[in-house]
C-alpha cells in the first residue's frame, strides 16, 4: 500500500515514534518535526531501515507561533495526514504553585497545537483534502485537582478540534480527536498505572492509523476509558468537588 | 516502585524502574546505586531484577542500518527478535541463532549469549555479533569486538548485563529462501536412542528433542527428536512456492487466569506426556511447518507462564560435557521421572564446542525443564544440582533463580575469575542484579 506524506509534530515522544512506524509500515513517507531535530536522526534511520520509506526531518517549535505559517509553507509537500503529538505535562504541584509555569503548560498543550493545526487546516482546506489528528487527553474531559492545569489545556484543545471538525466537515478535510488514557511513555515514567487501563505506545500507533482510515471523529485508545470518563463527567459537582480521583 | 519478576514469576521484587529511551537516559541513571539493564523480561529467574534500579531498555528499540548484501543489521538493544523477523523475513533474512521465544530483546540475547537449535553447528548468538557498544560505569561508550576491546566483548557475551549496559550491536542475519521449515521427526523409545539420533544427525542445521521426563522403566527418556532446515522453494508445495515468505500469522492466544496449583499434578503431567509422545510418533517423518510454529510453539500462548499459578515456576537447565552426558542424563531423567514431578515440556539438545569467557554452552548435552515453585520441586532440584556437579556440568543463568552460590561456583570455576574482574574494573559497583548478588559475581 502507498500513501501520501504523514507529518508527525512533536516526534520525539514514545507515542509519536509508534505513530510514525504505524503509518510507515503502510508505505507513507514520513515528515518528523520537533525542536532540535538532530535527536531524530536515529528515528529516521529506524523508519528507513524497517519500512523503506522516505523520511525528512523538520525543525519545529510549538511555542514559537510566529514561525508556524512559514513552517507549513516550508514543508517539501503539504502532508495528507498531520498528527499533532505535541504536549508537556509538568507536575501538577509545580503548575499549581507557580501559575507562570502552569501557563507554559497551557501554551504547550493548547495554544501551540491549535496554532499549527490552524495553519495546516487552512492549507488543507484550500487543497480540499487531508486529515488532521490531535492527541488530546482524557484529562480534558473534566478538571480534577490532580492535574487540572494540564487538563484545562487539553479541554481547550479538545474543544478546538471539535470546532475545527465541524468547520471543515464539508471541505474534504477530516479531524480526528484522540484521547489516549494512560500510556506507558516517558511522560508517565514512575507513575503507578493500572495495567488494564494502560496502553502500550504501539497500541496507540495502530489505533490511530485505523481511526484515520475509517474516518473516526473521537477515539479513546482503550474503550473502557469512554465508560470511565462518562461516569466521571456524570458525577454531580457538589459530590465531585469532595472526591479525590 | 514496580513489582517485577522474570518469566518464571518467582522471585518477585519491588524495583525502582526507569525506562531508557536514549543513550543520555542510560548515562543519567548511572552513579547513585547499582543498576541492571532489563530487556523484555524473558529470562526466567532474577537476572534482570535490581530493586535499587532496573533500567527498562525497551525504549531503545530503533534499527539503525541494514546492509542487504551481507545481511548485517545495526540496532539498539531494546529491539525484539520479533521485530527483526517481521522486518527482514519478507526480504529473505532470519536471525542466525534464535532461542525458543521471539519475545527477547537484542540486548538480552547478547547478555545471556542465548543458543538455538543450531548450536551444534553454529554456536551461540554471539557467533553472529560483529560488535557491541557498551556503556561503562563512567558513562563512556566503548565499541567492542573480537578485534578491539576483545575482553569487554568476550565478557559481555554471556555476562548477564554485569559488564555495563549494552546499547547497540551489529549482528549478521541468515539468508533464507522461505518462511518454512522442513521438519523431520524421529521418535525414539529411550534416552540412549535419542542421543544416538543426535549423534547420527550432526549435519542437520536444527536439532532438538522433546523428552518425556514423566515415564519410568524401559521407556525412560523416550523422545521426539526434531530435525529441521529452512525450506528452499523447490521443497515447497506449489501453493506455497509462489509466495515463499507469506506465512499466515496465527492469532496468539492468552491464558485468561492463573491456574490453580492443582491443575498440574503427576497424573495430568504423565497423561500429557503420554499423549504428546503418541501424537508425535504418529506424525513421525517429514513435514513442512511455518517458522513460527517450528521455532516458537509456546509464543502462540502469550502468558503460558500463568499455567503455573501465582507462585510461579523454576526452570532447570544444565549442560553435561560429552564424556559424561549419556550416563549423567540418564541419572537426571531417572531421578525426575521417579519424583513424579516431570514437566509438560522438557527439552534435550546437543551443543557443539564453544569457546567463551562466561557463556553457558559447552560441547555436550543440555536438558531444560520447568517445575512449579514448591518445596518438593526445590528439593528435587537440589538433587539435580548434585548430579550435574558430579558429571562436570554447569548451569544456565538466563533460566536460573535458585542455584546456591556454592553450587554455582563449584560448577563453573569461571565465576571466581569473572567476579575478580568485576571488582578490578569497578563493574561491581555500578552493575548488579539479584542474581549476581545471590551468586557472588
Interface residues (C-beta under 8 A of the other chain):
Chain A: X14 X39 X42 X43 X45 X46 X49 X50 X184 X186 X189 X190 X192
Chain B: X1 X2 X18 X19 X21 X22 X59 X62 X63 X64 X65 X66 X73 X76 X83 X87
